[in-house]
Amino acid sequence: MDVFLKLKAWQMFMLLVGRPFVLILLLFPLGLMNVWLFFAWLWAMGTALNAYAPSDLRPSLRLFRMSINYIVLYFVIALTAVTAINNGQLGKAFILLLIPLHLMGMFYGLFFIAKNLIITETRQKSTLKNLLPLFVLIWVYPFGIWFIQPRINKLHFLHR
């Protein structure tokens, strides 16, 4: 997973935004691979930043790992369930239960990464005031890559 931490901002942008745009235009199934790359990037950032953070301020990785794993599992289930719903085999209530859980997992994963980035850079607890902009930048990753990835590169280089 270190490869995601070493990429420059433009390389991460092309990997997560440029390549999928072309693939989605050409072949939809290959475009879905971008989803997996995005989650791999989140996983790499979350685990590395947590390892770089001071041990007395470091949050537990357990819930982060569970949230990212659930989000990946959600996409597999959702793709299968959409087909089943279209065939009339599965109730829509099942999907309506999965969506809030997916959003909670996604929000927690992004919150965890933003919190660890602040803790690792400042060696202090994060506040909502400095955490919220990072959360939004990670959420809108096509723009956030340009601000987040250079910081990740710097921290990765310092902690090698």
C-alpha positions as CSV (number, residue, x, y, z in Angstrom):
1,M,0.0,0.0,0.0
2,D,3.0,2.3,0.2
3,V,2.7,3.0,-3.5
4,F,-0.3,5.3,-2.8
5,L,1.7,7.2,-0.2
6,K,4.5,7.9,-2.7
7,L,2.5,9.2,-5.6
8,K,2.5,12.9,-6.5
9,A,-0.8,14.8,-6.5
10,W,-1.0,14.8,-10.3
11,Q,-0.3,11.0,-10.4
12,M,-3.0,10.3,-7.8
13,F,-5.4,12.6,-9.7
14,M,-4.8,10.7,-13.0
15,L,-5.2,7.4,-11.2
16,L,-8.4,8.3,-9.4
17,V,-10.1,10.8,-11.8
18,G,-8.5,10.8,-15.3
19,R,-8.2,7.0,-15.9
20,P,-11.7,6.2,-14.6
21,F,-13.2,8.9,-16.7
22,V,-11.8,7.3,-19.8
23,L,-12.7,3.8,-18.6
24,I,-16.2,4.7,-17.8
25,L,-16.6,6.1,-21.3
26,L,-15.2,2.9,-22.7
27,L,-16.2,0.1,-20.5
28,F,-18.4,0.5,-17.4
29,P,-17.1,-2.6,-15.5
30,L,-13.5,-1.4,-15.7
31,G,-14.6,2.0,-14.5
32,L,-15.8,0.3,-11.3
33,M,-12.2,-0.5,-10.6
34,N,-11.8,3.2,-9.6
35,V,-14.0,2.5,-6.6
36,W,-11.6,-0.1,-5.4
37,L,-8.6,2.2,-6.0
38,F,-10.3,4.9,-4.0
39,F,-10.9,2.6,-1.1
40,A,-7.3,1.3,-1.3
41,W,-6.1,4.9,-1.1
42,L,-8.3,5.5,1.9
43,W,-7.0,2.3,3.6
44,A,-3.4,3.2,2.9
45,M,-3.8,6.8,4.2
46,G,-5.7,5.7,7.3
47,T,-3.3,2.9,8.4
48,A,-0.1,4.8,7.6
49,L,-1.3,8.1,9.3
50,N,-2.4,6.1,12.3
51,A,1.1,4.5,12.5
52,Y,2.8,7.9,12.2
53,A,0.7,9.5,14.9
54,P,2.0,9.7,18.5
55,S,0.9,6.7,20.4
56,D,-0.8,8.7,23.2
57,L,-3.0,10.5,20.6
58,R,-3.5,7.6,18.2
59,P,-7.1,6.5,17.8
60,S,-7.9,2.8,17.4
61,L,-7.7,1.3,13.9
62,R,-10.4,-1.3,14.6
63,L,-13.5,0.8,13.7
64,F,-11.7,2.4,10.7
65,R,-10.9,-1.1,9.3
66,M,-14.4,-2.2,9.9
67,S,-15.9,0.9,8.2
68,I,-13.7,0.6,5.1
69,N,-14.3,-3.2,4.9
70,Y,-18.1,-2.6,5.2
71,I,-18.0,0.0,2.4
72,V,-16.2,-2.4,0.1
73,L,-18.6,-5.1,1.0
74,Y,-21.5,-2.7,0.5
75,F,-20.5,-2.1,-3.1
76,V,-20.4,-5.9,-3.8
77,I,-23.8,-6.3,-2.1
78,A,-25.3,-3.2,-3.8
79,L,-24.3,-4.4,-7.3
80,T,-25.8,-7.8,-6.6
81,A,-28.9,-6.3,-4.9
82,V,-29.7,-3.9,-7.7
83,T,-29.9,-6.8,-10.1
84,A,-32.1,-8.8,-7.7
85,I,-34.4,-5.8,-7.2
86,N,-34.8,-5.3,-10.9
87,N,-35.7,-9.0,-11.1
88,G,-38.2,-8.5,-8.2
89,Q,-36.4,-10.9,-5.9
90,L,-35.4,-8.5,-3.1
91,G,-37.2,-5.8,-1.3
92,K,-36.2,-2.2,-1.5
93,A,-36.2,-2.0,2.3
94,F,-33.0,-4.1,2.2
95,I,-31.2,-1.5,0.2
96,L,-32.6,1.3,2.3
97,L,-31.0,-0.3,5.3
98,L,-27.6,-0.6,3.6
99,I,-27.4,3.0,2.4
100,P,-27.3,4.7,5.9
101,L,-24.8,2.1,7.1
102,H,-22.6,2.8,4.1
103,L,-22.8,6.6,4.7
104,M,-21.9,6.2,8.4
105,G,-18.9,4.0,7.4
106,M,-17.8,6.4,4.8
107,F,-18.1,9.4,7.1
108,Y,-16.2,7.7,9.8
109,G,-13.4,6.6,7.4
110,L,-13.0,10.2,6.1
111,F,-13.2,11.6,9.7
112,F,-10.6,9.1,10.9
113,I,-8.1,10.0,8.1
114,A,-8.6,13.8,8.6
115,K,-8.2,13.4,12.3
116,N,-5.0,11.3,12.0
117,L,-3.5,13.7,9.4
118,I,-4.0,16.6,11.9
119,I,-2.6,14.6,14.8
120,T,0.4,13.5,12.8
121,E,1.2,17.0,11.5
122,T,0.7,19.0,14.6
123,R,1.3,16.3,17.3
124,Q,-1.8,17.6,19.1
125,K,-5.5,16.7,19.3
126,S,-7.6,17.8,16.4
127,T,-10.5,20.2,16.7
128,L,-13.6,20.4,14.5
129,K,-12.4,23.7,13.1
130,N,-9.2,22.2,11.6
131,L,-10.7,18.8,10.9
132,L,-13.7,19.8,8.8
133,P,-11.8,21.3,5.9
134,L,-9.7,18.2,5.5
135,F,-12.8,16.0,5.8
136,V,-14.4,17.9,2.9
137,L,-11.2,17.8,0.8
138,I,-11.0,14.0,1.2
139,W,-14.7,13.7,0.4
140,V,-14.4,15.7,-2.9
141,Y,-11.2,13.9,-3.7
142,P,-10.8,15.0,-7.4
143,F,-10.0,18.5,-5.9
144,G,-8.7,17.3,-2.5
145,I,-6.0,15.2,-4.0
146,W,-4.1,18.3,-4.9
147,F,-4.0,19.4,-1.2
148,I,-4.0,16.1,0.7
149,Q,-1.6,14.0,-1.3
150,P,1.4,16.4,-1.0
151,R,0.9,16.4,2.8
152,I,0.8,12.6,2.7
153,N,3.9,12.4,0.6
154,K,5.8,14.7,3.1
155,L,4.7,12.7,6.1
156,H,5.5,9.4,4.4
157,F,9.0,10.7,3.5
158,L,9.6,11.9,7.1
159,H,8.5,8.6,8.7
160,R,10.3,6.1,6.3
